[in-house]
Amino acid sequence: MLEGSLRIGSAAVPYRYGTDCADALCASIAALRPASAVLAVDEAVLAHAEPLLRRLERRMPVHPFVIAPAEQHKRLSLVESLLDHAVAHRADRTSVILAMGGGLVGNVAGLAASLLYRGVRLVHLPTTPVAAFDAVLSLKQGANLRAGKNLCGAYLAPSLICCDLTWLATLPRPHLLTGVTEMAKNVLAVVPGRKDAFREALARLPKHPVESFDALCELGLAAKAPFLATDPHERNEALVFEYGHTVGHALESLSAGAMSHGEAVAWGMLAAAEVSAQLGLLDQADVDSHYALLSALRLPSARTALGDVDRAALAARLATDNKRGHIPSPAGSVPMVLLRRLGEPVTDADGRPLAPVPIEIAVEAFEKVAANEVI
Ligand SMILES: NC(=O)c1ccc[n+]([C@@H]2O[C@H](COP(=O)([O-])OP(=O)(O)OC[C@H]3O[C@@H](n4cnc5c(N)ncnc54)[C@H](O)[C@@H]3O)[C@@H](O)[C@H]2O)c1
């Protein structure tokens, strides 16, 4: 069992990551002494929830609320339905909301927990690598608006994070890739010393997924923990976790769902590395390390994945990137996380790891990635 306490700003968040550990997880939840629990659960993980539910129901009333996760459902209307469900089942201020599923369920249940009676306790039970090693290590809770992803939300620290790593093993490959890519990002932008550990975890993933998750979990905690302690709202130095997400978000949204978030971020990191090199910040050996590490993810070839991307449409998407406003950026530029060495972002005078990049340079860098012969 990997357990400890994570400091997120002033909050100390206990976490427990184990295998086949329903009894231990149930005991940790019961130790919060809630009057009752509302279990917001992803419909894809009901089989994983069942052993936990059986144990919890011996200790407290539990009211499941099943969510069919899709980004178009991640709306305030879903949050409201969850709140209505909690109140209809007489949840009180000592009740807990349990969020069992991927990042989507975690965000929706987290937003509901921040709103119910102006705040009840939240327990994360993540079932995807994105959720387990990234999204739950955050205060950010949110929902989508018609105009875009995660445009409304709140900050709430979970009271507990509990994860049985065997839950993650049933996730289909494209979703697995997203979590693994976020860990590759941690290696390239934050903890390059863990490159070998990451490669080993990746090699073990097909045959020994749970051992692999164990290593990826350590990597996620090691990368994120120091930043959450000092920048819990992820507005300053923790913006480094946006590495690859500028060109990545643009590609993801242009593909209208055809390209996974993970794949898009992988191409986005290569583009960020090429921009960094073009601006004379990053040397070629570190750019090559990006290609070497990310080729291990077995992405489709760059020509197949990127050949048809419309350059003008890409430039237009970059111009509306959601990091605008974090730093002043002149017209025609987009804020990006750039590196001067692996694990060493370029920072502004206030220590924020963002730099304004002329959009035509970002597009040129993308073209280099699209024409590369390695991936
Ligand atoms: N800091 C943050 O708050 C943060 C960080 C990263 C992502 N997010 C959010 O998280 C969401 C993405 O999360 P995600 O990648 O976990 O995807 P997800 O929650 O959308 O789940 C992806 C798919 O996997 C299924 N699934 C979940 N667990 C499963 C399991 N163990 N076995 C089989 N199927 C399973 C779900 O039903 C769904 O179809 C986005 O909405 C994103 O905005 C938030």
The ligand as a Tripos MOL2 file, in Angstrom:
@<TRIPOS>MOLECULE
LIG
   44    48     1     0     0
SMALL
NO_CHARGES

@<TRIPOS>ATOM
      1 N1         -7.1440   18.8190  -12.3810 N.am      1 LIG1
      2 C1         -8.2520   18.3010  -12.8170 C.2       1 LIG1
      3 O1         -9.2560   18.4870  -12.2410 O.2       1 LIG1
      4 C2         -8.2530   17.4390  -14.0670 C.ar      1 LIG1
      5 C3         -7.0570   16.9410  -14.5970 C.ar      1 LIG1
      6 C4         -7.1150   16.1050  -15.7190 C.ar      1 LIG1
      7 C5         -8.3530   15.8120  -16.2990 C.ar      1 LIG1
      8 N2         -9.4930   16.3510  -15.7640 N.ar      1 LIG1
      9 C6        -10.8150   16.0450  -16.3550 C.3       1 LIG1
     10 O2        -10.9810   14.6330  -16.3190 O.3       1 LIG1
     11 C7        -11.7330   14.2130  -17.4540 C.3       1 LIG1
     12 C8        -10.9530   13.1160  -18.1620 C.3       1 LIG1
     13 O3        -10.7470   12.0810  -17.2250 O.3       1 LIG1
     14 P1        -10.4070   10.6070  -17.6800 P.3       1 LIG1
     15 O4         -9.3240   10.6110  -18.6950 O.co2     1 LIG1
     16 O5        -10.2160    9.8350  -16.4340 O.co2     1 LIG1
     17 O6        -11.6970   10.1630  -18.4960 O.3       1 LIG1
     18 P2        -13.2450    9.9290  -18.1190 P.3       1 LIG1
     19 O7        -13.5400   10.1900  -16.7140 O.co2     1 LIG1
     20 O8        -14.0050   10.6690  -19.1590 O.co2     1 LIG1
     21 O9        -13.3680    8.3530  -18.4030 O.3       1 LIG1
     22 C9        -13.0070    7.8410  -19.6830 C.3       1 LIG1
     23 C10       -13.8030    6.5990  -20.0390 C.3       1 LIG1
     24 O10       -13.3350    5.4990  -19.2710 O.3       1 LIG1
     25 C11       -14.4360    4.8210  -18.6370 C.3       1 LIG1
     26 N3        -13.8550    4.2460  -17.4210 N.ar      1 LIG1
     27 C12       -13.4680    4.8820  -16.2880 C.ar      1 LIG1
     28 N4        -12.8430    4.0250  -15.4710 N.ar      1 LIG1
     29 C13       -12.8540    2.8210  -16.0920 C.ar      1 LIG1
     30 C14       -12.3340    1.5380  -15.7620 C.ar      1 LIG1
     31 N5        -11.6190    1.3340  -14.6370 N.pl3     1 LIG1
     32 N6        -12.5470    0.5150  -16.6290 N.ar      1 LIG1
     33 C15       -13.2200    0.7160  -17.8150 C.ar      1 LIG1
     34 N7        -13.7020    1.8970  -18.1950 N.ar      1 LIG1
     35 C16       -13.5150    2.9520  -17.3340 C.ar      1 LIG1
     36 C17       -15.4820    5.8870  -18.4810 C.3       1 LIG1
     37 O11       -16.7700    5.3240  -18.3990 O.3       1 LIG1
     38 C18       -15.2990    6.7000  -19.7620 C.3       1 LIG1
     39 O12       -15.9770    6.0670  -20.8220 O.3       1 LIG1
     40 C19       -11.9740   15.4340  -18.3110 C.3       1 LIG1
     41 O13       -13.2870   15.8910  -18.0940 O.3       1 LIG1
     42 C20       -10.9470   16.4360  -17.8040 C.3       1 LIG1
     43 O14       -11.3910   17.7640  -17.9470 O.3       1 LIG1
     44 C21        -9.4700   17.1260  -14.6660 C.ar      1 LIG1
@<TRIPOS>BOND
     1     1     2 1
     2     2     3 2
     3     2     4 1
     4     4     5 ar
     5     4    44 ar
     6     5     6 ar
     7     6     7 ar
     8     7     8 ar
     9     8     9 1
    10     8    44 ar
    11     9    10 1
    12     9    42 1
    13    10    11 1
    14    11    12 1
    15    11    40 1
    16    12    13 1
    17    13    14 1
    18    14    15 2
    19    14    16 1
    20    14    17 1
    21    17    18 1
    22    18    19 2
    23    18    20 1
    24    18    21 1
    25    21    22 1
    26    22    23 1
    27    23    24 1
    28    23    38 1
    29    24    25 1
    30    25    26 1
    31    25    36 1
    32    26    27 ar
    33    26    35 ar
    34    27    28 ar
    35    28    29 ar
    36    29    30 ar
    37    29    35 ar
    38    30    31 1
    39    30    32 ar
    40    32    33 ar
    41    33    34 ar
    42    34    35 ar
    43    36    37 1
    44    36    38 1
    45    38    39 1
    46    40    41 1
    47    40    42 1
    48    42    43 1
@<TRIPOS>SUBSTRUCTURE
     1 LIG1         1 GROUP 0 **** ****
